[in-house]
């Protein structure tokens, strides 16, 4: 194809040289021949011929020529100022059109026509030849029957065609390895040495495999300008906008306008939510704003972190089961916090004291078929069979104590719950489990939460995980999966339930297997997938050394009372205050 183009250019140059010779050659006898074989005199020759047939008289100006009156019947003359050649026909002067300029234009037009006709004929011939060659190349290299649908775009030294057009779509050798549709709808834009395609066009849309960390950082620097940020120290925002809290806000509005409405909160995760310090500070804020509607969940963990001054004691004979234990198994189920207390010893007792906030105590248990009894404030015992109901409801009045006693068979308690069934207020359920990670919650979720989803009826679930995940080296994938299953369980009977995920502040762990910031990043990826709000405590707080010097940490992993108030206040002001 390149040789044909070069040939055409060379022929055009020959034609231009012919025109130049016609105009400039002073030899009046010379005969010149065009590339196509046509012969003619030079311009000088044609003028000499004219002179030989009568000659012409030169005039300084065309005006002087026109005013002259020849004495012969026929005569030629030339105006030197315009180079026009005029002919006297015996009556008037006539422009012959035979000046150098006129003749050159006329001849150039003739030659132009000759070149166009010749070039057109040659182009038709070359196009026909190119089609034949293209079809042959396509047959030989691509394996397609003779057709004008395929146009080769390049041919290598060995005659192979690496790139071609097929029905208007770009295609290339080995495109089948990336799953190219038969219609050629996927167009690779680049291919690396390993055959990977990082950028492509599919159905008219640009696609790419991903961005490098460097590219992400560059885009962040360029487009996340300071004026758009809510944080002056981080590209990551600190809190989400609270849009998903519509159910909470509606109920809160009803309370604030005098309705006997109740709000319900579940706070779950690791020791930050099993210990009472953070939940206790949040309860103070919520009850001051909306009122009190019961003590909520009472867990059966070893640390006995109770709210509202509730006490719990165990006699001998009880076995604690904790999902934090790698060998933990729950044949009879468990509560949403992953704790159970089991006993097959008749006479084993659990005593609950100072039950003051609420008029209804619910006891949750597994379906073991065993028998236990309960007694309120020292009254006569009432026996209950641990069957498929899995819940015992006990009415209380005033400050009370309740004793639960194993009578026969095996009894497996999941936990207890205190609720005020009348009036307005907020109920906070503390459902955390110390030392746990998102991976640990996979053992019980979403089933354990779904079992009590309707009863708890949470309007918002606050999840605090990550502190143990990063120091124990549990993956960010398990972290995210655990959180997703937790909220899915609570939403099974309460689909309007909102979720707030807290990305914890940087605690003090020497050489953790996974940086805590990785879990912060995962929170941002996960939140839109599970319709969750977030609080980015990681960036809202300074590093551990700085915050610890300000008294915000109680130890290397847990916030102090002041830190708990600060955390609770942020959650309250950002999400829970109407």
BAKEDO-648553 format. One line per 5 residues: number of its first residue (from 0); for each residue x, y, z of C-alpha. Coordinates in steps of 0.001 Angstrom, whole numbers, padded with zeros to 6 digits, always signed. Example, Ala and Ser with C-alpha at 12.3 -4.5 7.8 and 13.67 -1.06 7.14 Angstrom:
REM residues 2
0> +012300/-004500/+007800  +013670/-001060/+007140
This chain:
REM residues 578
0> +000000/+000000/+000000  +002880/+002392/+000844  +004532/+001776/-002575  +001316/+002746/-004388  +001110/+006047/-002510
5> +004755/+006854/-003314  +004143/+006129/-007009  +001161/+008498/-007144  +003181/+011289/-005546  +006017/+010782/-008072
10> +003595/+011011/-011028  +002115/+014232/-009655  +005625/+015705/-009461  +006211/+014792/-013136  +003002/+016616/-014141
15> +004062/+019735/-012248  +007468/+019663/-013969  +005702/+019475/-017367  +003661/+022613/-016556  +006821/+024427/-015455
20> +008578/+023509/-018735  +005611/+024753/-020797  +005590/+028133/-019048  +009303/+028857/-018719  +011178/+027193/-021605
25> +012281/+029929/-024125  +013049/+027486/-026958  +010437/+028380/-029623  +011165/+025238/-031627  +011007/+022774/-028769
30> +008230/+020192/-028563  +007428/+018928/-025072  +005692/+015631/-024199  +003400/+015086/-021174  +003549/+012008/-018920
35> +000559/+010629/-020805  +002298/+011075/-024185  +000607/+014236/-025502  +002907/+016634/-027423  +002770/+020445/-027566
40> +004918/+023556/-028128  +006143/+025677/-025249  +004484/+029000/-024496  +007297/+030754/-026370  +006700/+028482/-029345
45> +003023/+029367/-029503  +003811/+033085/-029382  +006437/+032670/-032115  +003840/+030869/-034210  +001497/+033781/-033779
50> +004153/+036235/-034843  +004964/+034147/-037885  +001383/+034479/-038996  +001475/+038298/-039045  +003518/+039436/-036076
55> +002405/+041891/-033501  +003321/+045440/-032546  +004180/+046221/-028908  +002354/+049020/-027089  +003430/+050486/-023732
60> -000148/+050403/-022436  -003310/+048601/-023280  -005114/+051956/-023558  -002685/+053113/-026269  -003158/+049834/-028128
65> -006932/+050165/-028178  -006822/+053729/-029528  -004551/+052801/-032436  -005947/+052118/-035914  -003852/+049646/-037979
70> -003429/+050317/-041708  -003642/+046610/-042546  -006770/+044527/-042558  -005474/+042058/-039941  -002867/+042593/-037275
75> -001752/+041348/-033841  -000441/+043582/-031054  +000615/+043212/-027427  -000028/+045543/-024475  +003137/+045491/-022379
80> +001440/+046609/-019133  -001083/+043730/-019132  +000779/+041231/-021367  -002488/+040841/-023299  -002299/+039927/-027021
85> -004940/+041661/-029144  -006135/+040951/-032718  -007333/+043649/-035191  -010104/+042235/-037351  -010261/+045303/-039556
90> -012830/+047008/-037361  -012075/+046513/-033614  -009365/+045044/-031348  -010243/+041590/-029932  -008585/+039940/-026876
95> -007120/+036693/-028175  -006609/+035139/-024760  -003126/+034161/-025881  -001118/+036084/-023291  +001411/+034131/-021228
100> -000986/+034203/-018299  -004076/+033161/-020256  -002219/+030383/-021996  -000729/+029106/-018761  -004130/+029012/-017071
105> -005712/+027251/-020031  -002945/+024697/-020276  -002908/+024147/-016541  -006611/+023386/-016654  -006042/+020931/-019479
110> -003272/+019232/-017555  -005390/+019233/-014387  -008117/+017386/-016230  -005597/+014938/-017599  -004155/+014285/-014136
115> -007589/+013866/-012534  -008745/+011448/-015218  -005543/+009463/-014983  -005450/+009513/-011177  -009077/+008436/-010983
120> -008479/+005504/-013263  -005366/+004502/-011372  -007133/+004950/-007985  -009961/+002682/-009112  -007461/+000078/-010191
125> -005498/+000364/-006931  -008655/+000173/-004806  -009740/-002980/-006594  -006285/-004463/-006086  -006323/-003478/-002379
130> -009668/-005214/-001838  -008354/-008369/-003467  -005196/-008255/-001338  -007133/-007506/+001855  -009452/-010444/+001271
135> -006493/-012697/+000626  -004701/-011501/+003797  -007876/-011976/+005789  -008383/-015485/+004456  -004787/-016444/+005138
140> -004352/-014844/+008578  -007793/-014464/+010161  -009540/-017496/+008763  -012625/-015729/+007410  -014287/-016255/+004058
145> -013747/-013595/+001397  -015751/-010584/+002537  -015502/-006790/+002674  -016507/-006907/+006367  -012865/-007170/+007455
150> -010318/-004430/+006761  -006687/-005020/+007821  -005085/-002058/+009618  -001511/-003334/+009901  +000652/-006091/+008415
155> +003886/-007221/+010054  +007122/-008264/+008331  +005921/-011865/+008064  +002612/-010901/+006508  +000476/-011414/+009617
160> -002380/-009020/+010445  -002385/-008182/+014184  -005155/-005538/+014032  -008174/-005144/+011763  -011683/-003675/+011477
165> -014604/-006083/+011372  -018031/-004607/+010625  -016800/-001261/+011907  -015446/-002634/+015225  -011772/-002858/+016139
170> -010489/-006393/+016645  -007075/-007916/+017221  -005257/-011262/+017354  -006097/-013501/+020358  -008998/-011262/+021392
175> -010945/-014404/+022251  -008834/-014877/+025390  -010607/-011954/+027051  -014046/-013218/+026143  -014714/-010874/+023217
180> -018328/-010996/+022137  -018951/-012172/+018621  -020244/-008709/+017788  -016855/-007198/+018631  -018488/-004975/+021284
185> -015392/-004985/+023527  -012447/-002936/+022328  -009179/-003203/+024286  -007318/+000081/+024641  -004081/-001405/+026035
190> -002564/-004833/+026671  +000417/-005476/+028951  +003147/-008094/+028532  +001139/-010679/+030475  -001911/-010250/+028271
195> -003884/-008284/+030865  -006174/-005552/+029564  -006274/-002613/+032008  -008486/-000338/+029862  -011203/-001157/+027346
200> -014342/+000158/+025654  -017481/-001976/+025909  -020796/-001013/+024327  -019501/+002507/+023899  -018507/+002919/+027557
205> -015017/+003188/+029008  -014018/+000461/+031461  -010882/-000202/+033464  -009554/-002787/+035888  -008871/-000373/+038729
210> -006635/+002403/+039954  -003276/+002109/+041634  -002784/+003510/+045119  -000720/+006296/+043577  -003543/+007208/+041191
215> -006095/+007274/+044006  -003815/+009508/+046057  -003335/+011840/+043098  -007081/+012104/+042484  -007690/+012751/+046163
220> -005158/+015558/+046197  -006547/+017119/+043055  -010292/+016832/+043552  -010855/+016609/+047300  -009846/+020190/+047910
225> -009892/+021622/+051431  -012956/+023746/+050785  -015019/+020595/+050220  -013855/+018732/+053322  -015571/+018435/+056689
230> -012232/+017602/+058331  -009148/+019798/+058129  -006781/+016958/+059053  -008079/+014100/+056900  -009522/+013419/+053470
235> -012023/+011075/+055110  -015209/+012693/+056471  -015949/+012361/+060187  -019684/+011605/+060175  -022337/+010703/+057643
240> -025476/+012794/+057220  -027928/+010658/+059218  -030385/+010241/+056357  -031164/+006596/+057189  -032376/+007503/+060712
245> -035870/+008392/+059469  -037634/+005925/+061788  -035710/+007160/+064823  -036372/+010804/+063960  -040098/+010248/+063446
250> -040501/+008555/+066827  -038325/+011161/+068535  -040508/+013902/+067067  -043608/+012213/+068474  -042043/+012065/+071946
255> -041040/+015730/+071754  -044609/+016666/+070860  -046164/+014749/+073748  -046950/+011276/+072360  -046472/+008129/+074468
260> -043846/+006822/+072055  -040783/+004735/+072891  -037374/+004666/+071220  -035165/+001572/+071282  -031399/+001374/+070850
265> -029133/-001669/+070553  -025423/-001051/+071111  -023238/-004011/+070192  -019701/-005032/+069299  -016644/-005674/+071489
270> -015740/-004649/+075062  -016495/-001013/+074257  -020139/-002067/+074178  -020037/-004806/+076841  -018521/-002505/+079462
275> -020915/+000029/+080944  -018767/+003157/+080601  -019671/+004204/+077022  -023249/+002930/+077105  -023748/+004565/+080514
280> -022744/+007984/+079147  -025003/+007567/+076127  -027938/+006560/+078337  -027610/+009759/+080374  -027847/+011885/+077245
285> -030752/+009963/+075736  -032846/+009729/+078882  -032386/+013432/+079575  -033802/+014175/+076122  -036468/+011497/+075639
290> -037151/+009877/+079018  -036516/+006352/+080327  -038264/+003165/+079209  -036406/+000366/+080998  -032949/-001078/+081605
295> -032962/-003201/+078455  -030786/-006289/+077987  -029108/-008001/+080966  -026148/-010095/+079831  -024738/-013248/+081409
300> -021048/-012538/+080772  -018316/-013127/+083321  -017651/-009416/+083931  -021224/-008655/+085070  -021336/-005197/+083508
305> -024842/-004180/+084529  -026757/-000935/+083946  -028945/+000937/+086447  -027334/-000740/+089451  -028755/-004180/+088635
310> -026937/-007033/+090405  -026567/-010643/+089302  -025133/-013598/+091244  -024622/-017254/+090349  -024522/-020298/+092539
315> -022256/-023217/+091667  -023097/-025504/+088780  -023248/-022975/+085969  -021158/-023106/+082770  -020629/-019926/+080796
320> -020436/-020112/+077009  -018864/-017138/+075211  -018553/-016739/+071438  -015089/-015243/+072016  -013965/-018774/+072910
325> -012656/-020467/+069798  -014392/-023713/+070788  -017712/-022008/+071541  -020793/-023886/+070369  -024437/-023038/+070900
330> -026578/-026167/+070488  -029534/-024390/+072112  -028909/-020980/+070590  -027846/-017791/+072347  -028728/-014156/+072721
335> -027510/-011429/+070337  -024452/-010843/+072559  -023110/-014402/+072236  -023350/-015391/+075939  -025186/-018294/+077602
340> -025290/-019843/+081094  -026092/-023565/+081265  -026606/-026039/+084117  -027867/-029603/+084563  -027501/-029436/+088340
345> -030801/-029253/+090188  -030792/-026358/+092623  -028404/-024147/+090607  -029569/-020545/+091007  -029263/-017139/+089343
350> -030336/-014162/+091440  -031194/-010774/+089916  -031389/-007781/+092270  -032284/-004073/+092187  -034624/-004412/+089221
355> -036047/-000898/+089407  -036470/+000454/+085882  -039296/-001425/+084241  -042379/-003437/+085024  -041696/-006448/+082806
360> -038800/-008896/+083107  -038319/-011264/+080182  -036165/-014383/+080569  -034833/-015951/+077338  -033753/-019604/+077141
365> -033012/-022461/+074761  -035454/-025252/+073982  -033846/-027954/+076166  -036988/-029522/+077641  -035622/-028952/+081166
370> -037587/-027372/+084000  -036729/-024288/+086072  -038616/-022080/+088489  -038762/-018376/+089285  -039581/-016518/+092454
375> -040229/-012745/+092787  -039236/-011015/+096014  -039163/-014304/+097925  -042630/-015435/+096835  -043590/-019008/+096034
380> -041814/-020619/+093100  -043459/-021016/+089729  -042140/-023784/+087477  -041540/-023342/+083768  -040602/-025832/+081040
385> -037841/-024635/+078710  -039674/-025295/+075449  -039998/-023754/+072005  -041469/-020540/+073425  -037920/-019565/+074478
390> -039232/-016666/+076553  -040731/-016238/+080007  -042369/-012908/+080871  -042557/-011907/+084559  -044554/-008879/+085733
395> -042827/-006727/+088332  -043886/-003814/+090488  -041403/-001478/+092126  -037843/-002485/+092945  -037674/-006238/+092766
400> -035438/-009279/+092935  -035956/-012512/+091036  -034447/-015953/+091651  -034214/-018543/+088852  -033630/-022178/+089930
405> -032905/-025321/+087919  -035398/-028073/+088798  -034627/-030870/+086357  -032880/-031565/+083070  -030623/-029027/+081390
410> -031350/-025315/+081366  -029611/-022850/+079001  -030322/-019171/+079643  -029510/-016606/+076921  -030072/-013462/+078980
415> -032775/-011295/+080549  -034475/-008029/+079656  -036174/-005206/+081612  -038796/-002983/+079954  -041223/-000300/+080985
420> -044313/-001071/+078942  -046103/+002258/+079380  -045287/+005901/+078721  -042661/+007591/+076586  -038926/+007113/+076803
425> -035867/+005397/+075389  -034675/+001844/+076027  -030963/+001110/+075532  -029893/-002507/+075105  -026216/-003161/+075870
430> -025354/-006199/+073743  -021548/-006210/+073440  -019056/-009021/+074003  -015511/-008228/+075138  -012517/-009316/+073021
435> -014785/-010132/+070074  -014240/-009366/+066404  -016360/-009351/+063290  -015185/-012913/+062678  -016511/-014008/+066083
440> -019952/-012592/+065303  -020096/-014789/+062210  -020612/-017723/+064614  -024032/-016476/+065729  -025191/-013904/+063184
445> -027698/-013185/+061796  -029703/-015900/+063581  -029136/-014753/+067179  -030193/-011206/+066342  -033117/-012337/+064198
450> -034502/-014477/+067063  -035015/-011331/+069150  -035433/-008798/+066336  -039174/-008419/+066816  -038959/-008306/+070613
455> -036138/-005769/+070808  -037567/-003750/+067916  -034466/-001591/+067563  -034834/+001786/+065869  -031066/+002121/+065678
460> -028160/-000309/+066163  -024758/+001124/+067105  -021841/-001188/+066229  -018326/-000768/+067630  -015788/-003270/+066313
465> -012221/-003080/+065016  -010058/-002691/+068128  -009673/-006459/+068483  -009835/-007191/+064757  -006664/-005268/+063952
470> -004621/-006475/+066927  -005672/-010106/+066455  -005127/-010016/+062700  -008683/-010892/+061731  -009315/-009819/+058162
475> -011164/-006706/+057074  -013430/-008992/+055017  -014530/-010883/+058152  -014914/-007556/+059943  -017256/-006275/+057244
480> -019143/-009551/+056915  -019709/-009734/+060663  -021129/-006208/+060778  -023383/-006858/+057781  -024806/-010017/+059348
485> -025425/-008281/+062666  -027524/-005517/+061134  -029291/-007928/+058779  -030404/-009932/+061813  -031794/-006907/+063651
490> -033580/-005728/+060507  -035278/-009080/+059877  -038388/-007933/+061784  -037563/-004214/+061886  -036580/-003172/+058345
495> -036619/+000538/+059208  -033880/+000041/+061789  -030914/+002360/+061228  -027282/+001431/+061802  -024342/+003520/+063023
500> -020888/+001975/+062590  -018069/+003477/+064668  -014520/+003294/+063282  -012584/+003304/+066594  -009792/+005686/+067541
505> -006180/+004540/+067396  -005415/+002483/+070497  -001929/+001377/+071569  -000860/-001971/+070104  +002771/-002757/+069312
510> +003248/-003981/+065708  -000346/-005038/+064990  -000785/-007627/+062190  -003132/-005275/+060327  -003149/-001461/+060616
515> -006283/-000083/+062264  -006713/+002385/+059413  -007513/-000540/+057097  -010657/-001173/+059125  -011523/+002520/+058986
520> -011327/+002349/+055203  -013504/-000756/+055243  -016187/+001124/+057189  -016406/+003633/+054333  -016697/+000841/+051766
525> -019266/-001067/+053803  -021548/+001765/+054940  -023392/+002388/+051647  -023762/-001345/+051040  -025666/-001932/+054298
530> -027373/+001482/+054476  -025361/+002477/+057534  -024287/+005773/+059037  -020711/+006076/+060284  -018663/+007951/+062843
535> -014987/+008180/+061884  -013528/+008336/+065394  -010161/+007271/+063948  -009656/+010661/+062290  -011734/+012662/+064762
540> -009296/+011802/+067567  -005566/+012442/+067535  -003034/+009615/+067936  -002947/+007534/+071102  -000043/+009346/+072762
545> -001670/+012737/+072370  -005136/+011647/+073505  -003757/+009576/+076366  -001853/+012630/+077611  -005201/+014427/+077665
550> -006780/+011716/+079817  -008976/+010226/+077086  -007761/+006625/+077513  -008185/+004355/+080530  -005642/+001808/+079246
555> -004113/+000814/+075921  -007436/-000395/+074500  -010291/+001295/+076375  -011375/+004920/+076665  -011654/+006643/+080033
560> -014819/+008105/+081534  -014017/+011434/+079869  -013301/+009675/+076576  -016569/+007759/+076885  -018504/+010993/+077415
565> -016802/+012550/+074400  -017607/+009537/+072216  -021213/+009279/+073430  -021766/+013004/+072974  -020488/+012861/+069382
570> -022863/+010027/+068508  -025759/+011749/+070240  -025222/+015170/+068646  -024459/+013772/+065189  -027276/+011241/+064934
575> -029663/+010843/+067877  -030571/+014391/+068831  -033542/+015597/+066846
